[in-house]
């Protein structure tokens, strides 16, 4: 294991963690000033690693390390640079920096592969600003919906206007789709965001598939009234309906193997302590590795919400914001990752991902694989998110070995 390279990755994670839109915590939304500064740092590191660097219209940063021949196919490595609010240091950036370090190793040895390597630092995976995820990778994969350009953020700024203000051309996003005919595939290194690897005392694991996901906005519309004068029997309390639904979501997910369902946001209006709530808006996130099971759960939860709203005399609003199908990892690439781990003397382990990743979208473009890195306690989307330098070193060694093995097997992936 190259301890110097692993230490360098950890230092760079710290540098990026200090680039935030909010003081005292790490918050880096799509197309904000902090994203511009973080992208600039990574672009400089890419150039130092011998890559040619460019940005596309959505703001994705792309570093390319050429092959030892022409024409040659291309392997894409990467992850994202945006974060959730009050984030950890490693979700996203670690994958970019491990990929960058692997290319840096080739450059230091003046070594080229029989295929080019592109390191992509995606501009938006989390969807924090416009509440729809994978904007960066959707542009690359050619699945970006032009209707997204009319979505507005909390300040009322349409996405198209934000793209233009950052130097991109919203009308040219379709031209940034990456052609697939010369691609070998896509590989993403990412923290596990779960406790499985830690429970098995393993530094890394190979992902088998990524769970499908539904994001839904649920609204219970009742009638606001005076908290002291409206009798309990006559209330149409929107928040009480929402509270009942939240517990129903939890119960439904607990009863279904492999299912996770979460209500992470609730907004209440008028929002006064002495007023019966007239409107409650909440988020619903449903995930499962089997799309049919996930879709059935969403239908059943909708029916449950209807029953609750009818019983309580409130009106239901149900808007599906995003549906992402489950994505299976490519056996050929995953097998190479498995062999790479074994060749370095580590036990191999395979596991699904309950979290979504850019790899889901990139699977629409090309074959994909993922390598998970152990994270302490399985904690993620949290400042306590933590990985060890030793595990990062293992992930880097595995990725290097993967590239070497791919160079030998490249012809068989045609």
N, C-alpha and C positions, 0 to 999 in steps of 0.2 A: 504493500500500500504506500502511495506517495503522500507522506504526511505534510510535506510542504505545500503541495497542491490543494490538499484538503483544508489546510489552515487558511490558504488564500481564498478559497470559496467561503469559508466562515466569515472572514474579514469583510469580504464583499457583501455578504448578506447583512452584516452590521451597517455597512455604508448605506445600502439601499433602505434599511430600516429607519435610518435617520432622515430620509427624504419623505416628508409627509405633508398633507394639506392641513393637518390639525396639530397644534402644539400638544405635547405630552402623550401622544399616541400615534400609531401608524394608520393613516387613512390615505389611500391613494386611488381616487376614482378615475374613470375613463376621461381622457382629454383635459385633465387639470394641470396646473403648473407643476405640481409635484411629479406627475407622470412624465412631463416633458423633461424635467431635470434627471429623473431616474433613467429614462431612455437615453439621455445624453451620456450618462456615466457608462451604461452598458455598451453603447455604440463605441466609445473610446476603447473599452476593453476588447471588443471584437476586432477593432483595427489593429490593436497591439498583438492579437492572436493571428494575424495574417489574413483576415477576412475582408472582403469588400462589403460595404455596409450601405443600406438604403432603408427608407421608410415608405410604406404605401399610404394610400389616402385615408384609411381608417386609423393609422398611427402605429401599425405593427412594425416592429424593428426586425430587419432580416439581415443576417450576416452570412456570407457565402464563402466557403473554402473549396477551391476548385480541385478537380480530380487530376490524376496523373496522365489522363488521356482525353481525347476529344474525338467523337462525342462520348458523353458518359451520362449515366443516370444520376439521380440525386436522392439522398436520404435526408429527411427533415427531422431535426431534434428541437425540442423547445418546451415552453410553458408560458405563463403569463406574468406580467409585472404589476397589474392592478391589484388592489386588495379590497377586502371588506372594511367596514369602519372598526377602528380599534383592533387591528389585525395582529397576527403573529408575523414573524420575520421570514418564514420559509415556504409557506403555501404559495406556489407560483415561482417566485424568484429562485428558489433552490434548483428547480429543474432547468431554468435558463442558465444558471451559473455552472452547474455540473456539465451541461452540454458544451458551454463555452470552454471550460477547462479541458474537456476531452479534445477539442479542436486545438487548443493552445498547446497541448502535449504533442500533437502531430506537427505543429508549426515549429516548436522548439527543436524537434528532431529532423526538421526539413523533410518530412514524410508526407507523401500524397497517397490517397487511396484510389482504387479503380472506379470510384464514384465520388461525386461532389457531396459536401455536407452543408446544409443550410440550417443555421440556428435561428429559430423564430421566437421573439419575445412578443407575445400577443398583447394588444392594447387594452382589451377588455374580455375577461372571462367571468368575473363575479357578477356583473350586471347591476352593480350598486347604484350607478347614477341614473340609468334609464329603465331599471327593473326588467331587463331581458338580457340573458347571459350569452356568452360566446360570440360577441360582436366581432372580435378580431379574427377568430378562426373561421367564422361563417363567411367573412369576405374572402379569405384564402380558399375555402372549400367551394365557394360559389353558391352558398345557400342563404346569403344575407337577403332579408325581405326589405325591399325599398320602402315599405310602409313604416319601418322603424324610424326613418328619417324625420317623421312627424311626431314621434314621441317627445314629450317635454320632461325636463328634470324639475327638481323642487323649486328652482328659480324661474321656471317657465321657459327655459331655453330649448328650442327644438334641437334634436340631434343633428340634423343637417346643418343648422347654423353653427353648432359647436364644432363640427368637423371643418367647416369652412374657416372659422376663426383660428383653428389650430394649424392651418396651412394645407389641409386636404381638400379634395374636390368631391363632394357627395355625389355628383352626377357621374363620376368616373369609377365608382366602387366596383362595378361589374368587371372592369378591365383588370382589376387586381386579383381576379381568380387565378389560382395556380394551375397550370396545365398538369394533368395527371399521367400523361403518356410516358414521361421519363422518370417517374418516381419509383423508388424502391420501397418506400413506406415512411411512416412517422413513428417515432419513439419518444415517449415522455417520461422523465424521472419526476417523481412527486412524493411528498411525505404521505404516509398512509392515511392520516386523519382518522385513525381508529386504533384500537388496542390489540389487534390480533398478532402482529409481529412481535410486539413486546411480550405478549403472553407466551409466545413460543421461543422467546429469547433469540430472535433472528434479526440481523441488521437490514436485510432486504427481502423482498418477495416479488413474484411475477404475477401481474394482474391477469385474470382470465376473461373478465367482462366488466362493463360499466353499467350500472343500473339505469333504467329509464326513469324519467322524472316528469311530473306534472306540477306546474305552478298556477294557482288559481286565486283570484280575488273573490272573497265572499262578503256580501253586504246584507246585514239585517236592518231593515228600515221600519221603525216603530213610530212612536209619537212622544215627543218631549213633553214634560209636564212638571209641575211644582212638586218637589220631593216631600213637602209637608201636607199637601192637600189632595193629591191623587191617591185614592184608596188602592191597596194592593190588588184587589180583585179586578180593578178596571185598568190596570197598567198594560201598556204595550212597550215593554222595556227591551230595547234592542240589545243592550249589553247582556242581559240575562239570557237571551236567546243565544248570543254568541258564546257565552260561558258554557252553556249546555252543549253546544256544538263542539267546542274545544275538547271537552271530556269524551264526547262520542268519537272524535277523531282518534284520541289516544286509545280508547278501548278497541276500536276497529283494528288499528295497527298491531296492537298486542296480541290479537286473536289470529293474526295471519303470519305464518312463518316467512321470514325474509322481508317483511314489509316494514317500512318506516314512514311515518306521517307526522308533520310538524306544523303547528301554528306559531309563527315567530313574530308576527306583528299584529297589534290591535290598535285601531284608532277609534275614538269615541267622540261623538258630538251631541250636545253642545260642549261637553267636557267640564261641567261645573259640579261642585260637590252637592249642591242643593237642587239639581235638575235631574229628572228621570231621563236616561239616555234615549235619544230619538234615532240615532244612527250608530251602528258599530260595523267597522270595516276591518276585515282580518285577512291575513295571508294563509294559504294552505299549500304545503309542499308534500307531495306523495311520491315515493320511490320504491321500485322493485326491479329485480333483474329480469323478470318475465313481464313483457309489455301487456299481455292479456290480463294478468292478475292485477297489474297497476290500473289499467283502464276500468276493470270491473270494480275495483275499490273506489275509484272516483265516481262512478255511477251510483254506487251504494251510499257514499257520503253525501252526494247531491240529494238523493231520496231522503236521507236522514235529516238534512238541512231543511228540506221541504216540510217534513213532518213537524219539526221543531217550530218553524215559522208559522205554520198553520195553527198549531196548538196554542201559540202565544200571541196570535193576532198581529204578526209582523209580516212584512214583505221580504222576499228573498231575492237578492241579486247574485248571480254566479257568472263570473267571466274567466275563461281559461286564458291565461296570459302566455303560457309556453308549454309545449309538450316535446320532450326529447326522448326518442326511443332508446332502448337498451342497445349497447354496442358490444359485440364480441371481439376480443383481441385476436389478431391473425396468428394461427398456429405456427407458421414458419418463423416469424419474428420472435414470438414468445419462446419457442423452442431454443432459439439462439441465445436469448437472455438466460434461460434455464441452464444451458450448457456453459455459458460464461460464468455463472455463479458457481457451478460444480467444479469447473476447471481451476477456480481460485481456492477451492477447498472448503466452501461454505455449504451448509445444507440448503436444499432447494425447497421452496414452498410456494403454492399457488393460492390465490384468493381473489374474490370479486371486489369491486369498488362500489360502495354505496354512494360516494360523492361523484358529482359530475366533473368532467375535465375537458379541456380543449380536444383531447383525443377522441371524444364522442363525435364532435363535429368533423374532425379530420378523417374519421372513418368513412365519411361520405365522399372523400376525395381519394383515399389510398388505404392500403393495409396499415394497421396501427398496433402498437404494443406499448405496455407501460411497466415501469419498474418502481415499486413502492419502497420507501425508506422508512424505517422504524421512527416513530415519534413518541416522546415520553407521555405516558398516560392516555395516548390516543387523542390528546387535546389539540384542537385546531380552531381557526377563526377566533383566536384568543391570544392576548399578549403572552400567555404562558406556553404557547407553542414552542417545542424544543426538540432539537436533534443533536446527536453527538458528532464531534469531528471524526471520530473513528468510523461511525456508520456512513458519514458522507464520503469518507475515503473509500469504503467498500463500494458504495454506489458508483463512484468515479472509476474504480478499478473494473467493475463489471461493465460499465459503458465502454471503456477502452477495449476490453476483451471482446465485447459484442461487435465493435467496429472491425476489429481484426478478423473475427470469425465471419462477419458479413462480407468482408473483402474476399475471403476464400470461397464463400458460397453464393456470391452475388449472381453468378450465371444461372443458378438454380431457381432464382426468384423471378425469373422473366415471366 
